[in-house]
């Protein structure tokens, strides 16, 4: 779904309003209780059944934006009560995704529907090709839901394209089948299967799948005078129309004490993966995959165990950037800024990473502080990461970074899996079969496989604020500034 939509607009406004209140020292005041009414004043055309329901949903959405599960919502509590809870917590709470059932549409299960474009034609290919005789025609086609097996042959054969497939967006987007309907008809996430790719959240047109923000926690530490080090991913440099130096000046004005490029960590990752790949090929391994995309790594661990031994043992750029930050200041609070939920999940497991915020949250922070990064005097940097390290943000960038570091590139056969949709998962399972010896590798198969959960790479993550084509233009400028 296009990132320009009302759900994202509301999410941004809530984040900005919360950040402004917190920066003014009034997050836990009665002012926060007025936000739903201010956003949906009397006379506003309702989005749902009525304006009062709209306001109640905004109250619940505010919980997620403060890092609280909406499953814990009690309408007897005021929002300032929840704000005090957010400000007093010592660390983010689990799980990191929360489902707003009140907003969930309870979509019907996947099915096929005949539209009024049907001409009731003489050829009747839909009826003739249906293997279960589930279609009959009276003026136009009708599908018997009890007989239909959802094979899609009717849709494929209709010359008028009058039969359409209706999907449940979040279920269709999930590549690992982690989302299904509960007994009440609303969606439930199986966190044992979930890889935190964020596709459900991005595709849900009702904004029912929500990430729990850690922005309140980060602002709290800055306002309390803690030394807070920020580490921004290469993809973040693609989200704002400014130079890297201007972005870093913006971080300083937000109150971060030290700024690190995660591209420097990407250089370490590429160096180590190149060495690891060379060693693996020498000892006779069939293939190695990259390891920087944590959604992919989790997908393999849980869903494709045959491929697990092939995942590079090298840590992610985020980890190495945090390592640098902690080495410089062991007592600092480390904050990673990235485009996705999977990094937030990785942050829970990495002792060196204290908080993870997204491009959406960073953009809201800048707006709340009134900072226009494109107008700032840039920080002058004497040392910058490599261009290949900065190019980690797009599909193919990781593989190319490893390739350019190999002493003998002739041993390399590259393959790139661009996005973990259902087809991408099939490709992973295929490589797992190769590694397990159940399938022979083909000539075109790779021995170094780069996998990105998001099609296009990190610039297309579920929590970005820039369209992919524009982000790639900005990323090109950022890469060119690298050494």
Secondary structure as the mmCIF struct_conf table of DSSP 4:
data_model
#
loop_
_struct_conf.conf_type_id
_struct_conf.id
_struct_conf.beg_label_comp_id
_struct_conf.beg_label_asym_id
_struct_conf.beg_label_seq_id
_struct_conf.end_label_comp_id
_struct_conf.end_label_asym_id
_struct_conf.end_label_seq_id
BEND BEND1 UNK A 3 UNK A 3
BEND BEND2 UNK A 5 UNK A 5
HELX_RH_AL_P HELX_RH_AL_P1 UNK A 6 UNK A 23
TURN_TY1_P TURN_TY1_P1 UNK A 24 UNK A 25
TURN_TY1_P TURN_TY1_P2 UNK A 27 UNK A 28
BEND BEND3 UNK A 29 UNK A 29
HELX_RH_3T_P HELX_RH_3T_P1 UNK A 30 UNK A 34
HELX_RH_AL_P HELX_RH_AL_P2 UNK A 35 UNK A 39
TURN_TY1_P TURN_TY1_P3 UNK A 40 UNK A 40
TURN_TY1_P TURN_TY1_P4 UNK A 42 UNK A 43
HELX_LH_PP_P HELX_LH_PP_P1 UNK A 44 UNK A 46
BEND BEND4 UNK A 47 UNK A 49
HELX_RH_AL_P HELX_RH_AL_P3 UNK A 51 UNK A 65
TURN_TY1_P TURN_TY1_P5 UNK A 66 UNK A 67
HELX_RH_3T_P HELX_RH_3T_P2 UNK A 70 UNK A 72
TURN_TY1_P TURN_TY1_P6 UNK A 75 UNK A 76
BEND BEND5 UNK A 77 UNK A 77
HELX_RH_AL_P HELX_RH_AL_P4 UNK A 79 UNK A 88
BEND BEND6 UNK A 90 UNK A 91
HELX_LH_PP_P HELX_LH_PP_P2 UNK A 92 UNK A 93
BEND BEND7 UNK A 94 UNK A 94
HELX_LH_PP_P HELX_LH_PP_P3 UNK A 95 UNK A 95
BEND BEND8 UNK A 96 UNK A 96
STRN STRN1 UNK A 97 UNK A 99
TURN_TY1_P TURN_TY1_P7 UNK A 101 UNK A 103
HELX_LH_PP_P HELX_LH_PP_P4 UNK A 107 UNK A 109
BEND BEND9 UNK A 110 UNK A 110
STRN STRN2 UNK A 111 UNK A 114
TURN_TY1_P TURN_TY1_P8 UNK A 116 UNK A 117
BEND BEND10 UNK A 122 UNK A 123
HELX_RH_AL_P HELX_RH_AL_P5 UNK A 125 UNK A 129
TURN_TY1_P TURN_TY1_P9 UNK A 131 UNK A 132
STRN STRN3 UNK A 135 UNK A 137
BEND BEND11 UNK A 138 UNK A 140
STRN STRN4 UNK A 141 UNK A 143
TURN_TY1_P TURN_TY1_P10 UNK A 145 UNK A 147
HELX_RH_AL_P HELX_RH_AL_P6 UNK A 153 UNK A 157
TURN_TY1_P TURN_TY1_P11 UNK A 159 UNK A 160
STRN STRN5 UNK A 163 UNK A 166
HELX_RH_AL_P HELX_RH_AL_P7 UNK A 169 UNK A 173
TURN_TY1_P TURN_TY1_P12 UNK A 175 UNK A 176
STRN STRN6 UNK A 179 UNK A 181
TURN_TY1_P TURN_TY1_P13 UNK A 183 UNK A 184
BEND BEND12 UNK A 185 UNK A 186
STRN STRN7 UNK A 187 UNK A 189
TURN_TY1_P TURN_TY1_P14 UNK A 191 UNK A 193
HELX_RH_AL_P HELX_RH_AL_P8 UNK A 199 UNK A 203
TURN_TY1_P TURN_TY1_P15 UNK A 205 UNK A 206
STRN STRN8 UNK A 209 UNK A 211
HELX_RH_AL_P HELX_RH_AL_P9 UNK A 215 UNK A 223
TURN_TY1_P TURN_TY1_P16 UNK A 224 UNK A 225
STRN STRN9 UNK A 228 UNK A 232
HELX_RH_AL_P HELX_RH_AL_P10 UNK A 234 UNK A 237
TURN_TY1_P TURN_TY1_P17 UNK A 238 UNK A 238
BEND BEND13 UNK A 239 UNK A 242
HELX_RH_AL_P HELX_RH_AL_P11 UNK A 244 UNK A 254
TURN_TY1_P TURN_TY1_P18 UNK A 255 UNK A 255
BEND BEND14 UNK A 257 UNK A 257
STRN STRN10 UNK A 258 UNK A 261
HELX_RH_AL_P HELX_RH_AL_P12 UNK A 262 UNK A 282
TURN_TY1_P TURN_TY1_P19 UNK A 283 UNK A 284
BEND BEND15 UNK A 286 UNK A 286
STRN STRN11 UNK A 288 UNK A 289
HELX_RH_AL_P HELX_RH_AL_P13 UNK A 294 UNK A 303
HELX_RH_3T_P HELX_RH_3T_P3 UNK A 305 UNK A 310
STRN STRN12 UNK A 311 UNK A 311
BEND BEND16 UNK A 314 UNK A 314
HELX_LH_PP_P HELX_LH_PP_P5 UNK A 315 UNK A 316
HELX_RH_AL_P HELX_RH_AL_P14 UNK A 317 UNK A 328
TURN_TY1_P TURN_TY1_P20 UNK A 330 UNK A 331
HELX_LH_PP_P HELX_LH_PP_P6 UNK A 332 UNK A 332
STRN STRN13 UNK A 333 UNK A 338
BEND BEND17 UNK A 339 UNK A 339
BEND BEND18 UNK A 341 UNK A 341
HELX_RH_AL_P HELX_RH_AL_P15 UNK A 342 UNK A 349
TURN_TY1_P TURN_TY1_P21 UNK A 351 UNK A 352
STRN STRN14 UNK A 355 UNK A 358
HELX_RH_AL_P HELX_RH_AL_P16 UNK A 359 UNK A 369
TURN_TY1_P TURN_TY1_P22 UNK A 370 UNK A 370
HELX_RH_3T_P HELX_RH_3T_P4 UNK A 373 UNK A 375
BEND BEND19 UNK A 376 UNK A 376
HELX_LH_PP_P HELX_LH_PP_P7 UNK A 377 UNK A 380
BEND BEND20 UNK A 382 UNK A 382
HELX_RH_AL_P HELX_RH_AL_P17 UNK A 387 UNK A 390
HELX_RH_3T_P HELX_RH_3T_P5 UNK A 391 UNK A 393
STRN STRN15 UNK A 394 UNK A 394
TURN_TY1_P TURN_TY1_P23 UNK A 395 UNK A 396
HELX_RH_AL_P HELX_RH_AL_P18 UNK A 397 UNK A 403
TURN_TY1_P TURN_TY1_P24 UNK A 404 UNK A 405
BEND BEND21 UNK A 407 UNK A 407
HELX_RH_3T_P HELX_RH_3T_P6 UNK A 409 UNK A 411
STRN STRN16 UNK A 414 UNK A 418
BEND BEND22 UNK A 421 UNK A 421
HELX_RH_AL_P HELX_RH_AL_P19 UNK A 422 UNK A 436
TURN_TY1_P TURN_TY1_P25 UNK A 437 UNK A 437
BEND BEND23 UNK A 438 UNK A 439
HELX_LH_PP_P HELX_LH_PP_P8 UNK A 440 UNK A 442
TURN_TY1_P TURN_TY1_P26 UNK A 443 UNK A 444
BEND BEND24 UNK A 447 UNK A 447
STRN STRN17 UNK A 448 UNK A 452
BEND BEND25 UNK A 453 UNK A 454
TURN_TY1_P TURN_TY1_P27 UNK A 455 UNK A 456
STRN STRN18 UNK A 457 UNK A 457
HELX_RH_3T_P HELX_RH_3T_P7 UNK A 458 UNK A 460
TURN_TY1_P TURN_TY1_P28 UNK A 462 UNK A 463
BEND BEND26 UNK A 466 UNK A 466
HELX_RH_AL_P HELX_RH_AL_P20 UNK A 468 UNK A 480
TURN_TY1_P TURN_TY1_P29 UNK A 481 UNK A 481
#
